[in-house]
Amino acid sequence: MLRVVNLGAEVEGNPILNHVNLYIKEGQTYVLFGPNGNGKTSLLMTLIGNPAFKVTYGKIFFKNQEINNLTTDQRVKMGMGISFQTPPRVGGLKLIDTLINCAKQSGTDQNKIYEYAQMLNMEKFLNRSLNVGFSGGEVKRSEILQLLTLNPDLVLFDEPDSGVDLENIALIGNAMSELLDRKKKVGERKKSGLIITHQGHILDYVDADYGVILYKGMVACMGDPYAMLEEISKKGYEGCVEKCLKGFQNSIKI
């Protein structure tokens, strides 16, 4: 589904990603951990093709096609979707109109819009301007609602659980699990995901296959996401990365 090979990227001439390698198979969900300012959001912005994030070396493959030179809308049409950490508020554009456009793009039955809106308790927001006057949790639910309607094959989530109360996390998490095919058997899952989280609350609702730590712009560690989260809570990111590297070195000696 996604293959990132030796990727470097910069913003306004400042390097932000260094030799990043990542491989996500169809049906897999990865969790991306890391301290603030170490490149997590930058990686997602680079993957989705935000023009402010320039690839300086390396390649990105999506569905076995190199997409370095594709625009954001071209990547979305191929089946890539993203929920932003701080989504825009757009006055005069109704949420329902955005959802209808998403449904047309994906071929989703427009009747599903109301089913998804009910799932996320968003029915009363459909005729309001996109995200205008929404609370933090409502904005996050709006993002997931749009993604459900767009129905992408690879979904990038930038901190879906940040600034969200427990009730909203449950709604968002269950919808994400539905979107990512996590309620299906392993061999039946077709959707893939990459989720940025700090606290890990979303993992109570969305099970993940692997965890990745992005540290100083590089992939420093990969393993069981729940064990990683526990280690991070005890020793911080630096301690977790150090333990991971020691384990790798010991495995080489064996």
N, C-alpha and C positions, 0 to 999 in steps of 0.2 A: 504493500500500500504506500509506504513512504520509506525512502532511502536517502539519508543525508551523508554525503561523502566529503570529509576533510573541509568542512565549510568554514569560511571566514567572512565576516561582515563588518560594516562600519556605518556610523551615522555622523554626517557632517565632518568626515575625515577622521573620526575617532574610532579606533578598533573596538568592537564589542563582543564578537564571537571569534574563537580561535580553534581551528582544526576540530570542529564538532563532527562527530560521527554518530549516526542514529539509524536504527532499522526497525520499522514497525510492520508486522505482518497483518494481513487481512484478519479482522476479528479480534485484534489485540488492543488493549488499552494500557497506556503508560502514564505514570504520574511524574511530573517534573518538579523536583525540589531545588532549593538553593537560596542563599541570602539575597536580600534586596540589592539591586545594582550589579548583579552578576550575569545578566544576559537572558533570563527566562522569557520575559515579554519580548525582548529583541529577537529571540529565536522564532517565536510565533509570528511576529511581524514580518520577519524575513521569509518564513515559509509561505505566508499568505500573499506576499508580493507587495507589501507597503513600500512605495517608491522612496520613502525617506531612508530605508534600510538597504544599503548597497552591498551586494555580494562581491567580495574582493578576490576570493578564490574558492575552489571546491564546487560541488554540484548538488542539486536537489532533484530527486526523481520521485514522481508521483504516478502510481499505476504504471511503473516501468517507463515513463516518459520524462525526459529532462525538462524541467519547467523554469530554469533560471531566467529565461527571457520572456516568460509569459506574464501578462498583466494580472492584477488581482481578479478582475471579472472573468478572465479566461480560466484561472485556477478554480474559481467558484463553479463555473460551468462544467468543469471536469469532475466536480464532486467534492470540493474542499469547502469547509465552513469554519467560522470562528465566532466565539463570544468574547467580547471585549471586557477588559477590567473596568474601564470607564466608558460606557457606550455614549454616543452623541444623543442629544435631545433635539428633536426636529419639530419646530412649531409649524402647524399647517398641514403636516403629513400624518394622516390617521394610521394607527397601528393596523387596522383591518386592511387598509390599502397596501401596506407593506407585506402583510401576510398573503394577500391575494397574488401579489407579484411573485413571492417566494413559491407559492403553490404552482403558478404557471411555469416557473423556471424548472421545478422538479417533477412536474406532472402529478403532484399530489392532488387528490380529490379535495375540492374546496370545502366540502362538508366536514373534512377532518379538522379544519381550522377550529371549529366550535368544540369538537371533541378534545382537542389539545388545550384550548383555552379553559375548558372546564377542569381538565387535569391539573392545570397550574393556577386555578382560581383567578383567571384573567378576563372573564366574560365582560365585566363592567368597564374594562379599559379599552375595548376594541375600537370604539369610536372617539377615543381621545388622541391628541397629538402624540407622536412617538416619543415616549419616555418623559414628556413634559409634565412636571409636577409629580412624577412617580417617586416613591421612596426607594432606598437602596435595594431592598428585597424585590420590589416590584420591577425595577429596571432589570435585575438579574433574571427574573421570571419572564420578562418580555424577550430577553435575548434567547432563552431556551425555547420559548414558544416559536420564535422566528426560525430557529434551527430545526425544530421538529417539522415545521412546514416546508423548509428548504430541503430537508432529508439528505444531507451530504454523506459521502462514504467515509471521509476522514474529518473528524471534528476536533478543533483546537479550542480549549477552554482556558481563559486567563483568569484565574482565581474566582471561580464561580461561587465560592463560599465566603469571600471576604466581605465584611460589613453586613452580614446577613444573620438574622436571628434563627433560632433552632427550628421554628415552624416553617420558615421559608426554605431552610436548608433541606428539610424533609421533602418538600414539594419539588425543589430543584433537583435534588439527588435522585428521586424516583423517576423524574422525567428524563434525566440524563441516562439513567440505567436503561430506560426504554429506548432512547435514541441510539445508544451504543450496543444494543442487542445483548446486554448483560444478563437479561432474564431468559435468554435462550441457552441451549446446550452449547458447549464449546465448539463442536464441529459445525454448528448451524449459524454461528456469528459471522456477519459480513462487514459490520461497521468497525472502524478503528478510531481510537481517540488518544489525545495527548492533553493531560490536565495539569495546570499549574495550581499548586496549593501550598499554603504555609502551615496552617494548623492541622490540616488533614481531616477536618470534620466531614468533608464530602465522601471520604472513603468508608464512612459508616453506611452509605447508601449505594455507592458505585464501587464494586470490587475491581481491582486493577491487577494486571499480569506482572508488570515490572515497575520499579521505581528507578529514576535517574536523578543524580545530583549534578546540576550545572554550577560549577565553581570557578570563578575568575574567567568566565567566558568559555570554559571547556567542560566536556563531559568527564567528571572526575570519578564517578562511581555508578554502578548499576546493580540491582539486586531485588530482593523482596521488599515491596514498598512499605509493608507494615513493620517489618524489622527495622528498616531505615528510619521510619518516623519515630520509633521508640528510641533508637540510638541518637537521633538528632535532638530529641527532647532531653536526653541525659547529658550528652557531651557536645551538643552544637554541631554545626556543619563541619567544622574543621576536624573535630574528633571523629565524626562519622567517616569522613573521607580518609583520614589516617588509618582507621580500622579496616576500611575496605581495601586500601592499598596493601596493608600488611597481609590480609587474607589472600590477595592476589599473588603476592610474593611467595607466601607459604605454599600455595597450590603449584607454583612453578617448581619449587624445590622438590615437592613430592613427585 
